């Protein structure tokens, strides 16, 4: 496993920098219970470049040169605790005569960064999917390539994508935002004076003006809550994304914050997406359809007696047959009988027994969903009078 280093060191006449490096490596390997002989350790340090600087005089009056020296650390695969070995080697070597040390290629960090980058890619694509659902719903009659038209968050002007470019790449504006910009969504920019004056002239009533000034780009309550929740997670993700983008090893704090935030953000997005998860339509059986249609017909032709707070249901074939309900519970019971009657009149039998059972109250509940507010308001007067 190859690790690339560059050091700057003070070269004096008696300095053998390769021997210094090998001695440091030998001790670090031994401290981590790795047993390699001297020749094996020598082969692990491979010099690659050297660039001498000018002669300088130190504080003690001795003359030296600052030399730049590059080398490869080639550790065998069987090296134990290899991450610790590399870290301790870097720390131990970065002392006199070495005055500066930089590590470049590190396959261990590269593997970690690749893993984090894959996680962030999947997370950001999921985030873009959610944001696209939110904003396409909020702007159903708007331009799908200008979903940020009312947002204070905008793509960088010099990199602002044109609609035709986004269309060619099957993208939208969310592909051109960073994690740090996502947290600013659902916030309108401050009104400038000309815009404010135009708005004042346009709105006849003060309440309408105040409502417009306070309006957020996304008004759906659940969607707005989701956007607000993103702000708590993004900073930790952005810090790790920057490390991946710039091939930089993250600190322990960055890793800890990322490991805590990523699953929470992932869960937040999954919980939102599952609300709109598509399910294959189930074909309605004729007997189920008969039960539903019978209840729908009963409600469509019902008589609502406002004075007595009663609802009268009529038989579909004979208006002389009727039932009166003075509460939601009674209404549900009577509709359930209508549903069951229609269901079993159409359901198949085997050996004289019905093959299927009717979920009459489930049918009633489904139909009454469209009447829920009206029913509650209709029977409210009776309930208030009883109180």
C-alpha positions in Angstrom: 0.0 0.0 0.0 1.6 3.2 -1.2 1.6 6.5 0.7 3.2 9.7 -0.9 5.1 12.2 1.3 6.9 15.5 0.8 9.1 16.9 3.6 11.1 20.1 4.0 14.2 19.5 6.2 17.4 21.3 7.3 20.2 19.5 5.6 23.5 19.7 7.5 26.8 17.9 6.4 26.0 15.0 8.6 22.3 14.6 7.8 21.3 11.4 6.1 17.6 12.0 5.6 16.7 8.5 4.2 18.2 6.9 7.3 16.3 9.3 9.5 13.0 8.3 7.8 13.8 4.6 8.0 14.7 4.8 11.7 11.4 6.5 12.5 9.5 4.0 10.5 11.2 1.0 12.1 10.3 2.3 15.6 6.7 3.0 14.7 6.3 -0.5 13.2 7.8 -2.1 16.2 5.6 -0.1 18.6 2.6 -1.5 16.7 3.8 -5.1 17.0 5.0 -5.4 13.4 8.1 -7.5 13.0 10.1 -6.7 9.8 13.8 -7.1 9.4 16.1 -4.1 8.5 16.2 -4.9 4.7 12.4 -5.1 4.6 12.1 -1.7 6.3 14.7 -0.2 3.9 12.6 -1.3 0.9 9.5 0.4 2.4 11.1 3.9 2.0 11.4 4.8 -1.8 12.9 8.3 -2.5 11.3 10.0 -5.4 12.4 13.6 -5.7 14.8 16.2 -4.1 15.1 19.9 -4.6 17.8 21.8 -2.6 17.3 25.3 -1.5 19.7 28.1 -0.7 22.3 28.0 2.1 21.0 29.7 5.3 22.5 30.4 8.7 20.7 29.3 11.7 20.3 31.0 15.1 23.3 29.2 16.4 25.5 30.3 13.5 25.6 27.0 11.8 25.1 26.9 8.0 22.4 24.6 6.5 20.2 24.2 3.4 16.5 23.7 3.4 15.8 20.7 1.1 12.5 19.5 -0.3 12.5 15.7 -0.3 9.7 13.4 -1.6 9.4 9.7 -1.0 6.9 6.9 -1.1 6.1 4.8 1.9 5.4 1.3 0.6 3.8 -0.7 3.4 3.1 -4.4 2.8 -0.6 -5.6 3.0 0.2 -7.6 6.1 1.2 -4.6 8.1 -0.9 -4.6 11.3 -2.8 -1.5 12.4 -1.8 0.2 9.2 -3.8 3.4 9.8 -2.2 3.9 13.2 1.2 3.2 11.7 0.8 5.8 9.0 -0.5 8.4 11.5 2.2 7.8 14.1 4.9 7.8 11.4 3.7 11.2 10.1 3.7 12.6 13.6 7.1 11.2 14.6 8.8 12.2 11.4 7.6 15.8 11.7 10.4 16.8 14.1 14.0 18.1 13.7 15.6 18.0 11.2 12.2 17.9 9.4 10.4 21.3 9.6 7.4 20.5 7.5 5.6 17.4 6.3 2.8 16.9 3.8 1.1 13.6 3.0 -0.5 13.3 -0.5 -1.7 10.0 -1.8 -3.3 7.9 1.0 -5.2 4.8 -0.2 -6.9 4.5 3.2 -8.3 8.0 3.0 -9.1 7.6 -0.6 -11.3 4.6 0.2 -13.0 6.4 3.0 -13.6 9.5 0.9 -15.0 7.3 -1.9 -17.4 5.6 0.5 -18.6 9.0 1.9 -18.9 10.4 -1.6 -21.1 7.5 -2.6 -23.3 8.1 0.5 -23.5 11.8 -0.1 -24.3 11.3 -3.8 -27.3 9.0 -2.9 -28.4 11.3 -0.2 -28.3 14.4 -2.4 -30.2 12.7 -5.2 -32.9 11.7 -2.7 -33.0 15.3 -1.5 -33.3 16.6 -5.0 -36.1 14.1 -5.6 -38.0 15.4 -2.5 -37.4 19.1 -3.3 -38.6 18.5 -6.9 -41.8 16.9 -5.5 -42.3 19.8 -3.2 -41.7 22.6 -5.7 -43.5 21.1 -8.7 -46.5 20.8 -6.5 -46.2 24.3 -5.1 -45.9 25.8 -8.6 -48.2 23.6 -10.6 -48.8 26.3 -13.3 -45.3 27.6 -13.2 -42.1 27.1 -15.2 -40.5 23.8 -14.0 -37.1 25.2 -14.9 -37.6 28.3 -12.7 -38.8 26.8 -9.4 -36.6 29.2 -7.5 -38.3 32.3 -8.9 -39.5 33.5 -5.5 -36.6 32.3 -3.4 -33.8 34.3 -1.9 -31.6 31.3 -2.6 -30.4 31.3 -6.2 -27.9 29.5 -8.3 -24.6 31.4 -8.7 -25.2 34.1 -11.4 -22.2 33.2 -13.6 -23.1 29.5 -13.5 -26.8 29.9 -13.7 -28.1 27.1 -16.0 -30.3 27.9 -18.9 -33.6 26.0 -19.3 -32.5 24.3 -22.5 -29.3 23.0 -20.8 -31.3 21.6 -17.9 -33.7 20.0 -20.3 -30.9 18.4 -22.3 -29.5 16.9 -19.1 -32.8 16.0 -17.5 -32.0 18.3 -14.6 -33.6 21.2 -12.7 -32.3 24.1 -10.6 -31.8 21.9 -7.5 -28.9 20.2 -9.4 -27.1 23.5 -9.2 -27.4 24.2 -5.5 -24.9 23.2 -2.7 -25.9 21.7 0.6 -25.2 25.1 2.2 -27.8 26.6 -0.1 -30.6 24.1 0.6 -31.0 25.4 4.2 -32.0 28.8 2.8 -35.0 27.5 0.8 -38.6 28.7 1.4 -37.5 32.2 2.2 -38.3 35.1 -0.1 -35.9 38.0 -0.6 -36.5 41.3 1.1 -38.8 43.6 -0.9 -37.1 46.5 -2.5 -38.9 49.9 -2.5 -40.2 49.8 -6.1 -41.6 46.3 -5.6 -43.1 47.3 -2.3 -44.8 50.3 -3.8 -46.2 48.3 -6.7 -47.5 45.7 -4.2 -49.2 48.5 -2.1 -50.9 49.8 -5.3 -52.0 46.3 -6.3 -53.6 45.3 -3.0 -56.7 47.2 -2.0 -57.0 45.9 1.6 -54.3 46.0 4.2 -55.0 42.4 5.2 -54.3 41.2 1.7 -51.0 43.2 1.6 -49.9 41.8 5.0 -50.7 38.3 3.8 -48.7 38.7 0.6 -45.7 40.1 2.5 -45.7 37.2 4.9 -46.3 34.5 2.2 -43.6 31.9 1.8 -42.8 30.3 -1.6 -44.0 26.9 -0.3 -47.2 27.2 1.7 -48.3 23.6 2.1 -47.8 23.0 5.9 -46.2 19.6 5.6 -43.9 20.6 2.9 -42.9 23.8 4.8 -42.1 21.7 7.9 -39.9 19.4 5.9 -37.9 22.3 4.4 -37.5 23.7 7.9 -36.3 20.4 9.2 -33.5 20.3 6.6 -31.7 23.1 8.3 -30.8 21.0 11.3 -28.9 18.4 9.3 -27.2 20.2 6.4 -24.2 21.8 8.0 -22.7 18.4 9.0 -23.3 17.0 5.5 -21.8 20.0 3.8 -18.6 19.8 5.9 -18.1 16.2 4.9 -19.0 17.0 1.2 -16.3 19.6 1.1 -13.7 17.1 2.4 -14.8 14.7 -0.4 -14.8 17.3 -3.1 -11.3 18.6 -2.2 -9.8 15.2 -1.3 -9.2 16.3 2.3 -9.1 14.1 5.3 -12.0 15.1 7.7 -11.4 15.7 11.3 -12.8 13.4 14.0 -15.5 16.0 14.8 -16.6 16.3 11.1 -16.9 12.5 10.9 -18.8 12.3 14.2 -21.2 15.0 13.1 -21.7 13.5 9.7 -22.3 10.0 11.1 -25.0 11.5 13.4 -26.7 13.7 10.8 -26.8 11.5 7.7 -29.1 8.7 9.0 -31.5 11.3 10.4 -31.7 13.2 7.2 -32.0 10.0 5.2 -34.9 9.0 7.5 -36.6 12.4 7.1 -36.5 12.1 3.3 -37.7 8.5 3.3 -40.6 9.4 5.6 -41.6 12.1 3.2 -41.3 9.9 0.1 -43.3 7.1 1.5 -46.4 9.4 1.8 -46.5 9.5 -2.0 -45.4 6.0 -2.7 -47.3 4.5 -5.7 -49.2 1.3 -5.2 -50.7 -0.8 -8.0 -54.4 -0.2 -8.3 -56.5 -3.1 -7.0 -59.2 -4.2 -9.4 -62.6 -3.8 -7.7 -64.8 -6.9 -7.7 -68.4 -6.5 -8.9 -69.8 -7.3 -5.4 -67.5 -4.7 -3.8 -68.5 -2.1 -6.5 -72.2 -2.9 -5.8 -71.8 -2.2 -2.1 -70.0 1.0 -2.7 -72.4 2.2 -5.4 -75.4 1.4 -3.1 -74.0 3.6 -0.3 -73.1 6.4 -2.7 -76.6 6.3 -4.2 -78.1 6.4 -0.7 -76.1 9.5 0.3 -76.6 11.3 -3.1 -80.4 10.9 -2.7 -80.7 11.4 1.0 -82.9 14.1 2.5 -81.2 16.4 5.0 -83.8 17.8 7.4 -82.1 20.9 8.8 -85.0 21.7 11.3 -84.9 18.3 13.0 -81.3 17.5 12.3 -82.2 14.2 10.7 -81.1 12.4 7.5 -83.5 10.2 5.7 -82.2 7.4 3.4 -84.4 5.9 0.6 -84.3 2.5 -1.0 -82.8 2.6 -4.5 -85.8 0.7 -6.0 -88.7 1.9 -3.8 -88.8 5.4 -2.4 -91.5 4.3 0.0 -88.9 2.3 1.9 -86.9 4.8 4.0 -84.7 5.0 7.1 -84.1 8.1 9.3 -80.9 8.8 11.2 -80.5 11.4 14.0 -76.8 10.9 14.4 -73.6 9.8 12.6 -73.6 6.5 14.4 -77.2 5.7 13.3 -76.4 6.8 9.8 -73.4 4.5 9.6 -75.4 1.5 10.9 -78.1 2.1 8.3 -75.6 2.6 5.4 -73.8 -0.6 6.5 -77.0 -2.6 6.1 -77.5 -1.1 2.6 -73.9 -2.0 1.7 -74.2 -5.6 3.0 -77.5 -6.1 1.2 -76.0 -5.0 -2.1 -72.8 -6.9 -1.6 -74.4 -10.3 -0.8 -76.9 -9.9 -3.7 -73.9 -9.9 -6.0 -71.3 -12.1 -4.2 -70.6 -15.6 -5.4 -71.4 -18.8 -3.4 -70.0 -22.2 -3.2 -72.0 -25.0 -1.7 -74.6 -22.5 -0.6 -72.0 -20.4 1.4 -70.7 -17.0 0.4 -67.1 -17.1 -0.8 -66.4 -13.5 0.4 -67.4 -11.5 3.4 -68.5 -7.8 3.2 -66.6 -5.1 5.0 -69.7 -2.9 5.2 -68.3 -0.4 7.7 -65.1 0.0 5.7 -67.3 0.8 2.6 -69.4 3.3 4.6 -66.3 5.0 6.0 -64.8 5.4 2.6 -67.9 7.0 1.1 -68.6 9.2 4.1 -65.1 10.7 3.9 -66.5 13.1 1.3 -69.3 14.1 3.7 -67.3 14.3 6.9 -67.3 18.1 7.4 -70.9 18.5 6.4 -72.1 15.7 8.7 -70.2 17.1 11.7 -71.6 20.6 11.1 -75.1 19.2 10.4 -75.3 17.2 13.7 -73.5 19.8 15.7 -76.7 21.8 16.5 -78.3 18.7 18.0 -75.2 17.9 20.1 -75.0 21.6 21.3 -78.7 21.5 22.2 -78.3 18.2 24.2 -75.4 19.8 26.1 
